[in-house]
Amino acid sequence: MAEAGTLWQSAARTDRGKVRTRNEDAVLALPERGLWLVADGMGGHQNGALASRLIVEEIVDLPHGGTLDDRLLDVRDCLYRVNRLLSHEITMTADKPDPVMGSTVVMLLAQGERAICVWAGDSRCYLWRSGKLYQLSRDHCLMQELIQEQQLSPDEAARHPSARALTRAVGASDDLLLDVVDFTIYPGDTLMLCSDGLYQDISRDDMCEALGLESSERALQRLFRQALGGSARDNVSAIVIRP
């Protein structure tokens, strides 16, 4: 298992892709604090970029110390605060009535051998372990609800015209619901946080091959080469993390 004084290695990158004129994604990588984040803004160019950037700015200002449980409470409170700001104050003072302003978020907190993933929306957290790829987060979108609640197959759910519509995001509603997964990290594990612009354009096999490379930086380079070699219709963001 990872030791309490683990020195984390990570590589982070975000790109506007081939179609979008502006990048509404934001990434944060603070390996010295065991803290990483990917946020994918929504609501048009200015609104989406503002929402994702606001999440990063607020998280950066959180206290550095404390137990992992203390840090999780701080993160929750911070995201609830940002949610209130985006869903009330900014929305009510915007030029247009009821503009959409929000962002997905997926975060990883790590300390010693323990890690916690926190998320809302469809940005994802993956774990590569012993040659196998696991999706630790579960998308908050209509497609996932159709699979769970109406027992549709993934192919059937994907054919719904609003399959990728988000059901949760920071700023999307008055009450923010966050999901949390708490797990143990082992030597040799690799973790990845990414926006949907990455995982929608490359296969799981390609992800697995990239995350199996010997360094975080090389893995990230491979992932972006594959994603940007495709259609890259959306912004592309990812962080690769190793103990």
N, C-alpha and C positions, 0 to 999 in steps of 0.2 A: 504494500500500500504506500501511497505518497506520504512523505513525512511532513511534520508540522511546518518546517521551514522551507517548503517546496518553492523553488524558483521557477516560475511559469515562463514558458516560451509561447509567444503568439505572433501572428501576422494578420493585419487587417487591411482591407481595401474596399473602396466603393467607386462605382463608375456609372455614368448616366446611361450607358448602353448606346445602341445605334439609332434609336427612334426618338426617344424623349429629348426635349431641348434643355431640360434642367434636371438636376439630381435632387429628388425629394427624400432620398435615404440619408441616414446618418449613422456613423459607427463610433464606438468608443472602446479603446483597448488600454487597460491599466493593469498589466500583469503583476506589477509590484504590489498592487492592492487586491489581486485576485478578483478582478471586476472587468466584465466585457458586456457590450450591448450593441444590438442592431435595431434600428427603428426605421420603418418604412412609412413615410408620410402620405396622407391622402387629402383630397380636397382641392386639387388644382395646384399649379406651380408654387405660388407664394404661400398658400395655406399649408400645403403638405410639408414643404421645406421648413416652415416655421415650427410646425408641431413636432417634427422629428428632432430638430435642433434644440427646441425647448426641453425635451426629455433629457437629452445628453447634458445640457447645461445644468439642469437641476440635479441630476445624478452625480455629476462631478463634484458638486458642493457638499455631498453627504459626508458625515464623519468617517474617518479612516479606520478607527479601532473598533474594539468590541468583539463579541463572539459572532459566529455566523448567524445565529438566531437574532441577535441584536441588529445585525446589518440587514437581515431580511425584513424586519419590522420597519427600519428606516426606509428601505426601498419601497415597501408597500405604501407607507405614508406619503412618500415623495410622489409616487405615481398617482395616488388618489388626489393629491394637491394639484398636480398638472392636469388631471382629468377635469377637475372643477374649473380650473382656469380656462381650458380650451372649450369646455361645453357651456360655460356661462359668460365669464367676463369678456373674453375675446369675441365670442360669437355675437354677444349683445351689442358690442360697440363697432362691429365690422360695418363696412359700407353697404354690403348687400344683406338683405334679410335672410336670416337662418343659413349662412354659408356653412359648408362642411369643412371642418378643420379637425384632423385627428391623425393618429399614427398607430401602427402596430408597434409592439416592442417585444424583444426576446432578450433576456439577460442571463448571464451566468455569474454566480458568486462562488468562490472557492476558497477553502482554508484547510490546509493539511490534506487529509485523505477524503474530505467531504466536499460536495458541491451541491448547489441549489440552482435550478433553472426556474425562472419566473417569466411568464409571457401573457400577452393578450393579442389576438390577431393570428395571422398566418405566416409570420416570420418564424423560422424553425431552429430547433437545436437538435443536432445529430451527435451520436456517439459511435466512433469506430473502435472496435475492440476485437482483437484476435482474428482479424480478417473479415469481420462481419459489421454491417452498418445498421444502426438502430436509430429510429426517430423518437426522441424523448418527448418532444412537444406534440400536441395534437391541434390541428388547425381549427381556429374559430371562424368557420365559414359555413355557408349553406350546404355545400357538398358534404361536409362531415356530418352535419345534422341529418341529412337525408339518409346517409349510410347507417347512422346509429338509431334514429328514431323511426324511419320508414323501412329499414332493412333492405335498402337498395344496394346493389353491387356498386363498386367504385365506378365501373364503366357506365352504368345506368345513371348514377348521380352526376357524373361528369357531363352528361348530355343536357342537364338542366340549363336553361339560358342564363341563370344567375348563380351558377354553381360556385363561382369564386367570390361571391358577395360576402363581405365580412359580417360576422355576427357579434364580434367584440373588437374594440380598439380603444386606445386612450383618447378621450375626447368625443367618442361616438354617442355616449348617453350619460345621463346624470349619475348612474351607478356603474362603477367600473368593477368587473369581475376578473380577477387574476387567477391563473392556474399555476401550481407550484409542483415541481418534482425534486425530491431530495435523494441523492444517490452517492455511492462511494466511487472514488477514482482509483484506478490501479495503474502501476507502471506499464507503459506501452499504449495506454489509452490516447485517443485523439478526439477532440471535441470540435464541432463547427457550429457557429451561429450564422444564419444567412437570411436574406430577404427572398421573397418568392421569385424575383427576377433571376436568381441563380438556379434554384432547384427545378423551376419549370422548363429550363432550357438544356439541362444535362441529365443523363440517366443515373440511376443508382450505381450501376457498375462503374461508370466514369467517376462518380464521387468516391466510391470505395477505392478505386485505383489511385486517385489523387491523394486521399487521406492516408494511404499506406506508404507514401514517400517519407524519406528520412527526416525532413525538416518542415516546420510550419510554413516557412517562406516558399519552399518548392511546391508544397501542396497547394498553397494559395495561387501561385503562378499557374499551375496546371488547371485548377478550377476556372480561373478567369480566361485562360486561353481557350478552354472548351466552351464556356458560356458566351464569350464575345465572338467566337468563331461561328456561332449560330445566329439566330434572328435577333437576340438581345433587344426585344421590344420594350422591355422595362428597365428601370435602374437595377444594377447588380451590386450586391454587397455581401461580404462574408468575412468572418474571423475564424482562423484556425488556431486551436489552443492545445498545448501539451504540457504535462507536468515534467 
